[in-house]
Amino acid sequence: MKPGDHPEFFRFPAPEGRSRESTIALDADGMFFHDGAPVDHDKLARAMHSWISRHPDDGRFILTNGYDWTYFTVEDAPFVVRSIRATDDDVILLLSDGTEEKWAPETTRIGANGAIYARVKRDAKVGTFEAKFSRHAQLALAPFLQPSSEPDKVMISLKNRRISIAAGSP
């Protein structure tokens, strides 16, 4: 059993002389920085992506590995859709934490500068998260796009369904 499995884990004080606040930041492109310097170690950056969660009491973003946790800053979305994979029935999102999940286009919105965001990681304890499509993943959606009569909307066609994606919240 990890300490993170204890029901009071997120309420324990920081270790002596330390703080739960950090200078770790995740930029809009999904790159981690610490004290303003990029986290260049690939395995560490991948691990950090897998540690993203929310504090169950205040909803702030945290990094937790089950043994310790800290708050960190998220500039845009906490996850990035790195690529997509089409199956016969669905579109699968490959996320920055290395996981895959079925895309629910009805939870998708268009954000600033035309970036596409989708709700991911549905978790009963901490809710959902947003994932921003990388440019590569966004371009890979081209086969699913359909013309729309409204300039601020995009139409997605999946499995004989047409879903309208608009600016703002889904």
QUIPE-V177362 format. One record per residue. N is the residue number from 0. RES is the residue in one small letter. SS is DSSP state (hx for helix, st for strand, lp for the rest). PHI is phi in radians with two decimals (999 if undefined). OMEGA is omega in whole degrees, -180 to 180 (none if undefined). Layout:
n=(N;N)
res=(RES;RES)
ss=(SS;SS)
phi=(PHI;PHI)
omega=(OMEGA;OMEGA)
//
This chain:
n=(0;1;2;3;4;5;6;7;8;9;10;11;12;13;14;15;16;17;18;19;20;21;22;23;24;25;26;27;28;29;30;31;32;33;34;35;36;37;38;39;40;41;42;43;44;45;46;47;48;49;50;51;52;53;54;55;56;57;58;59;60;61;62;63;64;65;66;67;68;69;70;71;72;73;74;75;76;77;78;79;80;81;82;83;84;85;86;87;88;89;90;91;92;93;94;95;96;97;98;99;100;101;102;103;104;105;106;107;108;109;110;111;112;113;114;115;116;117;118;119;120;121;122;123;124;125;126;127;128;129;130;131;132;133;134;135;136;137;138;139;140;141;142;143;144;145;146;147;148;149;150;151;152;153;154;155;156;157;158;159;160;161;162;163;164;165;166;167;168;169)
res=(m;k;p;g;d;h;p;e;f;f;r;f;p;a;p;e;g;r;s;r;e;s;t;i;a;l;d;a;d;g;m;f;f;h;d;g;a;p;v;d;h;d;k;l;a;r;a;m;h;s;w;i;s;r;h;p;d;d;g;r;f;i;l;t;n;g;y;d;w;t;y;f;t;v;e;d;a;p;f;v;v;r;s;i;r;a;t;d;d;d;v;i;l;l;l;s;d;g;t;e;e;k;w;a;p;e;t;t;r;i;g;a;n;g;a;i;y;a;r;v;k;r;d;a;k;v;g;t;f;e;a;k;f;s;r;h;a;q;l;a;l;a;p;f;l;q;p;s;s;e;p;d;k;v;m;i;s;l;k;n;r;r;i;s;i;a;a;g;s;p)
ss=(lp;lp;hx;hx;hx;lp;lp;lp;hx;hx;hx;lp;lp;lp;lp;lp;lp;lp;lp;lp;lp;lp;lp;st;st;st;lp;lp;lp;lp;lp;st;st;st;lp;lp;st;st;lp;lp;lp;hx;hx;hx;hx;hx;hx;hx;hx;hx;lp;st;st;st;lp;lp;lp;lp;lp;lp;st;st;st;st;lp;lp;lp;lp;st;st;st;lp;st;st;lp;lp;lp;lp;st;st;st;st;st;st;st;st;lp;lp;lp;lp;st;st;st;st;st;lp;lp;lp;lp;st;st;st;lp;lp;hx;hx;hx;st;st;st;lp;hx;hx;hx;lp;st;st;st;st;st;st;st;st;lp;lp;lp;st;st;st;st;st;st;st;lp;hx;hx;hx;hx;hx;hx;hx;hx;hx;hx;st;st;lp;lp;lp;lp;lp;lp;st;st;st;st;st;st;lp;lp;st;st;st;st;st;st;st;lp;lp;lp)
phi=(999;-1.40;-0.97;-1.12;-1.42;-1.24;-1.06;-1.80;-0.86;-1.40;-1.82;-1.16;-1.18;-1.11;-0.97;-0.85;1.38;-2.09;-2.22;-1.43;-1.39;-2.41;-1.78;-1.36;-2.40;-2.00;-1.44;-1.15;-1.68;1.49;-1.73;-1.50;-2.31;-2.28;0.95;1.49;-1.72;-1.14;-1.46;-1.56;-1.28;-1.01;-1.16;-1.16;-1.06;-1.11;-1.10;-1.06;-1.06;-1.35;-1.63;-1.17;-2.70;-2.18;-1.18;-1.18;-1.61;-1.93;1.32;-1.22;-1.25;-2.36;-1.89;-2.46;-1.92;1.59;-1.98;-2.74;-2.67;-2.64;-1.29;-2.58;-1.74;-2.04;-1.27;-2.37;-1.81;-1.27;-2.16;-2.18;-1.43;-1.35;-2.78;-2.23;-2.36;-1.57;-1.91;-1.07;-1.95;-2.49;-1.98;-1.81;-1.63;-1.73;-1.65;-1.11;-1.54;1.55;-1.57;-2.15;-2.67;-1.16;-1.33;-1.91;-1.05;-1.21;-1.76;-1.80;-2.45;-1.79;-1.83;-1.03;1.02;1.35;-1.18;-1.81;-2.20;-2.32;-1.38;-2.46;1.01;-1.15;-2.32;-1.07;-1.38;-2.12;1.49;-1.92;-2.19;-1.78;-2.19;-1.62;-1.20;-1.16;-1.02;-1.05;-1.16;-1.13;-1.13;-1.20;-1.35;-0.85;-1.11;-1.74;-1.43;-2.24;-1.07;-2.18;-1.38;-1.84;-1.16;-1.71;-2.21;-2.15;-1.80;-1.96;-2.02;-2.37;0.79;1.09;-1.94;-2.02;-2.07;-1.59;-1.98;-2.10;-1.16;1.70;-1.40;-1.23)
omega=(177;174;-180;178;179;-176;-179;-175;-176;177;178;178;176;175;-178;177;-179;180;174;176;179;175;177;180;175;-176;-175;178;179;178;177;175;174;-175;178;-180;-179;173;-173;-179;-172;-178;177;179;178;178;-180;177;-179;-179;-176;176;174;175;-175;-179;-174;176;179;179;177;167;178;177;-180;179;178;179;177;172;173;-176;177;-179;-175;179;-178;178;178;170;-177;179;176;176;179;172;178;-173;-169;169;-180;178;171;-173;-177;177;178;179;176;173;-180;179;173;-174;179;176;-172;178;174;-179;-179;178;177;179;180;180;177;174;-180;172;179;-176;-177;-177;-173;177;-180;178;173;173;178;177;172;178;179;-179;-180;177;-180;177;-174;-179;-177;-178;178;178;177;179;-180;-173;-177;180;175;177;177;178;179;175;-180;174;173;-178;178;177;-176;175;178;-176;177;none)
//
